[in-house]
Amino acid sequence: MRENKKLKKFGSLLVASSLLAGVLAGCGNGDSSGGGSSSGGGGSSDGDTIKIGANLELSGNVASYGSSIGLGADLAVKEINDKGGIDGKKIELIKVDNKSENSEATAAALKLTTQDKVVAMLAPATSGNTVATVQIANERKIPIVTGSGTAPNITVNDDDSVNEYAFRTCFIDPFQGIVAANFASNELKAKNVAIFADNASDYAKGLAKSFKETITKNGGKVVREEAYVAKDADFRTQLTNIKGEKPDFIFIPGYYEEVGLIVKQAREMGIDVPLMGADGWDSPTLVELAGAKALNNTYITNHYSAEDPDQKIQDFVKAFKAANNDKAPDAFNALGYDTVYYIADAIKRAGSTDGEAIKNALADTKDLSLVTGTFTVDKNHNPIKTATVLEFKDGKQVFNSKVNP
């Protein structure tokens, strides 16, 4: 999922110290309210409460993502607490708004670990914001789990070393690119394809790379590659170049703010071939920007579908609707829900709120049944799970198929 300009790793503890000073001086501007029913309080998880942090984009450019994850997390906390909590202790979910910015995500992580004394954290929704918190997690030995940060470098560094305290409940970017390419080749019979990606985004570039490699292996040909950057609003020049090559399919890895305008402008220019993206498209705002009609004949890879007939999914959909004015849960709601259950399961199996014990339990997870799939954690702290392909029909996401890893 989206990363803002990637924050460089801290050069020294001096940087962290200066940020911490700001946190302690007044980082309480974000939403620090509990997410479900809870008991107790105080500054630790030693009494009747287990404190779990939620470092989320509750305002800013991608507030749709973080807010949705928060709603799913709220439901999971309430369900767990209503059933007695974890070994008799209630979960208190402490939310902090990272304002969709790397520096704020770092400050939020420091606040949650030093001031609020959480035992684990839901990491930010976006890849860049999550990367900005990884070093804090490792240094303070507090596990973080991102529900939708799909960039590989969250859990694995460039030297292939694993970030010991970083985990995720979503699949990683390359898998989405592979799924999209196979869907284009096998289901849509695409032969000549174009790629239109955000070239300032590691998320988009990773998807584009794996898509290109797979579609080529499948016998397809990439006839045109074009690029844009976040905050662009006019894409007609690039779309004209793409249209001139007469592709029968266009892959657009990116985020809903720009993708909505790209889809709208493409259709206005008479480009009527199938368009496809990934989970970055998943926001109600996409339909507002593109228009329901323009989104017909478009597809995305995603983590789940509310229309999937699986009983576990339908039970979740029913519960979420009951708690949220009959609103159907999107993938981010489901991932937030699953992330809390993943952390709670690890705490219970660890029999401890010690960070290292929770980390070990997270890493040892096998065949955990969640809404977005049953998964086992691999050696790189990534879940092995299924992906879902969704199709837009008249502005609504419709379940198309499931793809196994």
C-alpha positions as CSV (number, residue, x, y, z in Angstrom):
1,M,0.0,0.0,0.0
2,R,0.9,3.6,-0.5
3,E,4.2,5.0,0.8
4,N,4.9,8.7,1.1
5,K,8.5,9.7,0.4
6,K,10.4,7.0,2.1
7,L,11.9,8.1,5.4
8,K,15.6,7.3,5.6
9,K,16.7,5.1,8.5
10,F,17.8,7.0,11.5
11,G,21.5,7.7,11.6
12,S,21.6,7.8,15.4
13,L,19.5,7.7,18.5
14,L,19.8,11.5,18.6
15,V,17.1,11.7,15.9
16,A,14.8,9.4,17.8
17,S,15.5,11.3,21.0
18,S,14.5,14.6,19.4
19,L,11.3,13.1,18.1
20,L,10.5,11.6,21.4
21,A,10.9,15.0,23.1
22,G,8.2,16.3,20.7
23,V,6.0,13.3,21.4
24,L,6.1,13.8,25.1
25,A,5.6,17.5,24.7
26,G,2.3,17.1,22.9
27,C,1.7,14.2,20.6
28,G,-1.7,13.8,21.9
29,N,-3.3,15.7,19.0
30,G,-4.3,12.5,17.3
31,D,-7.2,10.2,18.3
32,S,-6.0,8.3,21.3
33,S,-9.3,6.8,22.2
34,G,-9.8,3.2,23.0
35,G,-11.3,1.1,20.1
36,G,-13.7,-1.2,22.0
37,S,-15.0,-1.9,25.4
38,S,-12.1,-2.0,27.9
39,S,-11.5,-2.0,31.6
40,G,-8.7,-0.7,33.7
41,G,-6.3,1.9,32.4
42,G,-3.0,3.2,33.6
43,G,0.3,3.1,31.7
44,S,1.0,-0.5,31.4
45,S,-0.5,-3.9,30.4
46,D,0.2,-5.5,33.7
47,G,-3.3,-5.1,35.3
48,D,-6.7,-6.1,33.8
49,T,-5.9,-4.5,30.5
50,I,-3.7,-5.4,27.6
51,K,-2.8,-2.2,25.6
52,I,-2.4,-2.5,21.9
53,G,-1.5,0.5,19.8
54,A,-2.9,1.6,16.5
55,N,-0.7,3.9,14.5
56,L,-3.1,4.9,11.7
57,E,-3.8,7.4,8.9
58,L,-6.9,9.0,10.4
59,S,-6.4,12.3,8.6
60,G,-4.4,13.4,5.6
61,N,-4.1,12.1,2.0
62,V,-4.9,8.4,2.7
63,A,-7.2,8.8,5.7
64,S,-9.6,6.4,4.0
65,Y,-7.2,3.5,4.5
66,G,-6.3,4.1,8.1
67,S,-9.9,4.9,9.2
68,S,-11.2,1.7,7.6
69,I,-8.5,-0.4,9.3
70,G,-9.5,1.3,12.6
71,L,-13.1,0.4,12.2
72,G,-12.3,-3.2,11.6
73,A,-9.9,-3.3,14.5
74,D,-12.7,-1.8,16.7
75,L,-15.0,-4.6,15.9
76,A,-12.4,-7.3,16.6
77,V,-11.5,-5.7,20.0
78,K,-15.2,-5.6,21.0
79,E,-15.8,-9.2,20.0
80,I,-12.7,-10.4,21.9
81,N,-13.6,-8.4,25.0
82,D,-17.2,-9.5,24.9
83,K,-15.9,-13.1,25.0
84,G,-13.8,-12.4,28.1
85,G,-10.7,-10.9,26.5
86,I,-7.3,-12.7,26.4
87,D,-6.9,-14.9,29.5
88,G,-9.4,-12.7,31.3
89,K,-7.7,-9.4,30.4
90,K,-9.5,-6.9,28.2
91,I,-7.9,-5.3,25.2
92,E,-7.6,-1.5,25.2
93,L,-6.9,-0.2,21.7
94,I,-5.1,3.1,21.7
95,K,-5.3,5.0,18.4
96,V,-2.9,7.7,17.3
97,D,-3.3,9.7,14.1
98,N,-0.1,9.7,11.9
99,K,-1.7,12.2,9.6
100,S,-0.6,10.1,6.5
101,E,3.0,11.3,7.0
102,N,6.2,9.4,7.7
103,S,7.5,11.7,10.4
104,E,4.1,11.6,12.2
105,A,4.1,7.8,12.0
106,T,7.5,7.8,13.7
107,A,6.3,10.1,16.4
108,A,3.2,8.1,16.9
109,A,5.2,4.9,17.3
110,L,7.4,6.6,19.9
111,K,4.4,7.8,21.8
112,L,2.7,4.4,21.9
113,T,5.8,2.6,23.0
114,T,7.2,5.1,25.5
115,Q,4.2,6.9,26.9
116,D,1.3,4.5,26.4
117,K,3.3,1.4,27.1
118,V,1.6,-0.8,24.5
119,V,2.7,-4.4,24.1
120,A,2.2,-4.5,20.3
121,M,1.0,-2.2,17.5
122,L,-1.1,-2.2,14.5
123,A,1.3,-0.5,12.1
124,P,0.2,2.1,9.6
125,A,-1.8,1.3,6.5
126,T,0.7,2.5,4.1
127,S,4.1,1.0,3.2
128,G,6.2,4.2,3.7
129,N,4.6,5.1,7.0
130,T,5.2,1.5,8.2
131,V,8.8,1.5,7.1
132,A,9.2,4.7,9.2
133,T,8.3,2.7,12.3
134,V,10.2,-0.5,11.8
135,Q,13.4,0.6,13.5
136,I,11.5,1.7,16.6
137,A,9.8,-1.7,16.8
138,N,13.1,-3.5,16.5
139,E,14.9,-1.3,19.1
140,R,12.1,-1.3,21.6
141,K,11.2,-4.9,21.0
142,I,7.5,-4.1,20.4
143,P,6.0,-6.1,17.5
144,I,4.2,-4.2,14.8
145,V,1.8,-5.7,12.3
146,T,0.6,-3.8,9.2
147,G,-2.7,-4.8,7.8
148,S,-2.1,-3.3,4.3
149,G,1.6,-2.3,4.0
150,T,2.5,-4.5,1.1
151,A,6.1,-3.4,0.3
152,P,8.6,-6.2,0.8
153,N,11.1,-4.0,2.6
154,I,8.8,-3.7,5.6
155,T,9.8,-7.2,6.8
156,V,13.0,-7.8,4.8
157,N,15.9,-5.4,4.2
158,D,18.0,-5.0,1.0
159,D,20.6,-7.4,2.5
160,D,17.9,-10.0,3.0
161,S,18.0,-9.7,6.7
162,V,14.5,-10.0,8.4
163,N,13.2,-7.2,10.5
164,E,12.6,-9.2,13.7
165,Y,9.7,-7.3,15.1
166,A,7.8,-6.4,11.8
167,F,4.9,-8.5,10.5
168,R,1.9,-8.1,8.2
169,T,-1.5,-9.7,7.5
170,C,-1.6,-8.7,3.8
171,F,0.3,-10.3,1.0
172,I,3.2,-8.5,-0.6
173,D,3.3,-6.4,-3.8
174,P,5.0,-8.9,-6.1
175,F,2.3,-11.4,-5.5
176,Q,-0.4,-8.9,-6.6
177,G,1.5,-8.2,-9.8
178,I,1.8,-11.9,-10.5
179,V,-2.0,-12.5,-9.9
180,A,-2.9,-9.5,-12.1
181,A,-0.7,-10.7,-15.0
182,N,-2.0,-14.3,-14.8
183,F,-5.6,-13.0,-14.7
184,A,-4.9,-10.8,-17.7
185,S,-3.4,-13.7,-19.7
186,N,-5.7,-16.5,-18.6
187,E,-9.0,-14.9,-18.1
188,L,-9.0,-11.8,-20.3
189,K,-6.7,-13.3,-23.0
190,A,-4.6,-10.2,-23.1
191,K,-1.6,-10.2,-25.5
192,N,-0.5,-6.6,-26.0
193,V,-0.5,-4.7,-22.7
194,A,0.5,-1.3,-21.4
195,I,1.6,-0.3,-18.0
196,F,0.9,3.1,-16.5
197,A,2.5,3.4,-13.0
198,D,3.5,6.0,-10.4
199,N,7.3,6.2,-10.9
200,A,7.8,7.8,-7.5
201,S,6.2,5.0,-5.6
202,D,7.9,1.8,-4.5
203,Y,4.5,0.2,-4.2
204,A,3.6,0.9,-7.8
205,K,7.1,0.1,-9.2
206,G,7.1,-3.2,-7.4
207,L,3.7,-4.2,-8.8
208,A,4.7,-3.0,-12.3
209,K,7.9,-5.0,-12.2
210,S,6.3,-8.3,-11.2
211,F,3.4,-7.8,-13.6
212,K,5.8,-7.1,-16.5
213,E,7.9,-10.2,-15.7
214,T,4.9,-12.5,-15.4
215,I,3.0,-11.2,-18.4
216,T,6.1,-11.6,-20.5
217,K,6.6,-15.2,-19.3
218,N,3.0,-15.8,-20.3
219,G,3.7,-14.8,-23.8
220,G,2.3,-11.3,-23.7
221,K,4.0,-8.2,-24.9
222,V,4.3,-4.9,-23.1
223,V,3.7,-2.4,-25.9
224,R,4.0,0.8,-23.9
225,E,5.1,1.9,-20.4
226,E,4.2,5.4,-19.1
227,A,4.6,7.0,-15.8
228,Y,3.1,9.7,-13.5
229,V,3.7,10.9,-10.0
230,A,1.4,11.4,-7.0
231,K,-0.7,14.6,-7.1
232,D,-0.7,14.8,-11.0
233,A,-4.2,15.6,-12.2
234,D,-3.9,15.6,-16.1
235,F,-2.9,12.3,-17.6
236,R,-4.0,12.9,-21.2
237,T,-0.5,13.1,-22.7
238,Q,0.5,9.7,-21.3
239,L,-2.9,8.2,-22.2
240,T,-2.6,9.4,-25.7
241,N,0.8,7.7,-26.0
242,I,-0.7,4.5,-24.7
243,K,-3.8,4.7,-26.9
244,G,-1.5,5.0,-30.0
245,E,-0.1,1.5,-29.3
246,K,-3.5,-0.1,-29.3
247,P,-3.1,-2.3,-26.2
248,D,-5.8,-4.8,-25.3
249,F,-5.2,-4.3,-21.6
250,I,-3.7,-1.6,-19.3
251,F,-2.2,-2.3,-15.9
252,I,-2.4,0.8,-13.6
253,P,-0.7,0.1,-10.2
254,G,-1.4,3.2,-8.1
255,Y,-3.7,4.8,-5.5
256,Y,-7.3,5.9,-5.7
257,E,-6.6,9.7,-5.8
258,E,-4.8,9.5,-9.1
259,V,-6.3,6.3,-10.5
260,G,-9.8,7.7,-10.3
261,L,-8.8,10.6,-12.6
262,I,-6.8,8.3,-14.9
263,V,-9.8,6.0,-15.4
264,K,-12.1,8.9,-16.0
265,Q,-9.8,10.5,-18.5
266,A,-9.1,7.2,-20.3
267,R,-12.7,6.5,-20.9
268,E,-13.3,10.1,-22.0
269,M,-10.6,9.6,-24.6
270,G,-12.3,6.4,-25.9
271,I,-9.9,3.9,-24.2
272,D,-12.4,1.1,-23.5
273,V,-10.1,-1.9,-23.0
274,P,-9.9,-3.6,-19.5
275,L,-8.0,-1.7,-16.9
276,M,-6.6,-3.4,-13.8
277,G,-4.9,-2.4,-10.5
278,A,-4.3,-3.6,-7.0
279,D,-5.5,-2.9,-3.5
280,G,-4.5,0.8,-3.8
281,W,-7.7,1.3,-5.8
282,D,-9.8,0.2,-2.9
283,S,-11.6,3.3,-1.7
284,P,-15.1,4.6,-2.1
285,T,-13.5,7.8,-3.3
286,L,-12.4,6.0,-6.5
287,V,-16.0,5.8,-7.7
288,E,-16.5,9.4,-6.9
289,L,-13.5,10.5,-9.0
290,A,-13.9,8.1,-11.9
291,G,-17.6,7.7,-12.1
292,A,-19.4,4.4,-11.9
293,K,-19.8,3.9,-15.7
294,A,-16.1,4.6,-16.4
295,L,-15.2,1.8,-13.9
296,N,-17.0,-0.9,-15.8
297,N,-14.6,-3.4,-17.3
298,T,-12.0,-2.7,-14.6
299,Y,-10.5,-5.2,-12.1
300,I,-8.4,-5.2,-9.0
301,T,-6.5,-7.7,-6.9
302,N,-7.5,-7.5,-3.3
303,H,-7.4,-9.3,0.0
304,Y,-11.1,-10.3,0.3
305,S,-14.6,-9.7,-1.0
306,A,-17.7,-9.1,1.1
307,E,-19.6,-11.2,-1.5
308,D,-17.5,-14.3,-1.0
309,P,-19.9,-17.0,0.2
310,D,-17.4,-18.4,2.7
311,Q,-19.3,-18.6,6.1
312,K,-16.5,-17.0,8.1
313,I,-16.6,-14.0,5.8
314,Q,-20.4,-13.7,5.8
315,D,-20.4,-13.8,9.6
316,F,-17.9,-11.0,9.6
317,V,-19.9,-9.0,7.1
318,K,-23.1,-9.4,9.2
319,A,-21.3,-8.3,12.4
320,F,-19.6,-5.3,10.7
321,K,-22.9,-4.1,9.2
322,A,-24.6,-4.3,12.5
323,A,-21.9,-2.1,14.1
324,N,-21.6,0.3,11.3
325,N,-25.1,1.4,10.1
326,D,-25.4,-1.4,7.5
327,K,-22.2,-0.5,5.7
328,A,-20.6,-3.4,3.9
329,P,-17.0,-3.9,5.1
330,D,-14.2,-3.2,2.5
331,A,-10.8,-5.0,2.5
332,F,-9.2,-2.5,4.8
333,N,-12.0,-3.1,7.4
334,A,-11.3,-6.9,7.1
335,L,-7.6,-6.5,7.4
336,G,-7.9,-4.3,10.5
337,Y,-10.2,-6.9,12.0
338,D,-7.8,-9.7,11.1
339,T,-4.7,-7.9,12.4
340,V,-6.2,-7.6,15.9
341,Y,-7.1,-11.3,15.9
342,Y,-3.6,-12.2,14.7
343,I,-2.0,-10.2,17.5
344,A,-4.5,-11.5,20.1
345,D,-3.9,-15.1,19.0
346,A,-0.1,-14.6,19.4
347,I,-0.5,-13.0,22.8
348,K,-2.7,-15.9,24.0
349,R,-0.3,-18.6,22.6
350,A,2.7,-16.7,24.1
351,G,1.1,-16.7,27.5
352,S,2.8,-13.4,28.0
353,T,2.7,-9.7,27.1
354,D,6.5,-9.6,26.8
355,G,7.4,-8.2,23.3
356,E,9.9,-11.0,22.5
357,A,7.4,-13.7,23.4
358,I,4.7,-12.1,21.3
359,K,7.1,-11.7,18.4
360,N,8.0,-15.4,18.5
361,A,4.4,-16.4,18.6
362,L,3.6,-14.2,15.6
363,A,6.4,-15.8,13.7
364,D,5.3,-19.3,14.6
365,T,1.7,-18.8,13.4
366,K,0.4,-21.7,11.3
367,D,-3.0,-22.3,9.7
368,L,-4.6,-19.3,11.4
369,S,-8.2,-19.0,10.1
370,L,-9.0,-15.3,9.5
371,V,-11.5,-13.4,7.3
372,T,-9.0,-12.6,4.6
373,G,-7.8,-16.2,4.4
374,T,-6.2,-19.0,6.4
375,F,-2.5,-18.3,6.6
376,T,0.8,-19.5,7.8
377,V,3.7,-17.0,8.4
378,D,6.8,-17.7,6.2
379,K,10.4,-17.1,7.2
380,N,10.2,-13.5,6.0
381,H,7.2,-12.7,8.3
382,N,4.8,-12.6,5.3
383,P,1.6,-14.6,5.3
384,I,1.0,-17.3,2.7
385,K,-2.6,-16.8,1.8
386,T,-5.1,-16.5,-1.1
387,A,-5.8,-13.3,-3.2
388,T,-9.1,-12.2,-4.5
389,V,-9.9,-10.7,-7.9
390,L,-12.8,-8.1,-7.9
391,E,-14.6,-6.6,-10.8
392,F,-16.3,-3.2,-10.9
393,K,-19.9,-3.2,-12.2
394,D,-21.8,0.0,-12.1
395,G,-19.6,1.4,-9.3
396,K,-19.8,-1.7,-7.1
397,Q,-17.1,-4.3,-6.4
398,V,-18.2,-7.7,-7.5
399,F,-16.5,-11.0,-6.4
400,N,-14.8,-12.6,-9.5
401,S,-12.5,-15.3,-8.2
402,K,-9.9,-16.5,-5.7
403,V,-6.3,-17.2,-6.5
404,N,-4.2,-19.5,-4.4
405,P,-0.5,-18.6,-3.7
